[in-house]
Amino acid sequence: MASMGTLAFDEYGRPFLIIKDQDRKSRLMGLEALKIKETGANLAICQWGFDDEANHLLLQNNLPAVRWVGGPEIELIAIATGGRIVPRFSELTAEKLGFAGLVQEISFGTTKDKMLVIEQCKNSRAVTIFIRGGNKMIIEEAKRSLHDALCVIRNLIRDNRVVYGGGAAEISCALAVSQEADKCPTLEQYAMRAFADALEVIPMALSENSGMNPIQTMTEVRARQVKEMNPALGIDCLHKGTNDMKQQHVIETLIGKKQQISLATQMVRMILKIDDIRKPGESEE
């Protein structure tokens, strides 16, 4: 008997099954189809195909089946439904079956493309996002936007601390670095002041892109942060009449902000290590 892995799942709240060939691309045979039915499964999904005898027995025993399902998809279904993948048919038991509340085939679009949907799974945290668009460029842009949003959620799961956006965090950091530079008696204070000036470039760019006077806006917000001792004050890019990012609900993840500043600092350090730059066509002496 070929060594094959199997996973069962349910169409209406009962056990179901998925079959996965681990050794070779062998087809589901007739006797194996009967073993599937004996486990209590009522829907079979196979990574490869069925032979004629298996097709006949599956139909005769009212056991719906889906073939040519990719390996990664089977593993994702196993995670969602709580089933287990076993190496041999002889190891199939009802305890290793997964569960799903509804399995249906839906059609969409003008071309009536069909898709198999498995819903109400045991692991309700598993979600599939289906993206459609007028052309490939729109789809890829939507995928990138979703990826960025998921990365933000991932960062919040890793570290749920947040900082205020709108350049408020950069202004506050710049003020703190400048204060430490005043306490430094060595030449390092000039590097620290340059670092503080570099941090202020971000809020100045925000104000310039929002149609404001960058220098004046930046100076006013920085003075207010010092006077009011409120680190949540930033650039009012949306022109809502307040610079308090807490009231505007503009926040950023702390882990993302730390990574941005860290990567920018590493880039500057790498550039400072360059001793000389040779331009094309420049003569060697």
Helices and strands as residue ranges (DSSP letters): E 4-8, E 17-21, H 30-38, E 44-46, H 52-60, E 65-66, H 71-81, G 89-91, G 94-96, E 100-108, E 113-121, H 136-158, E 162-164, H 168-183, H 188-199, H 201-209, H 214-228, H 245-248, E 251-253, H 254-272
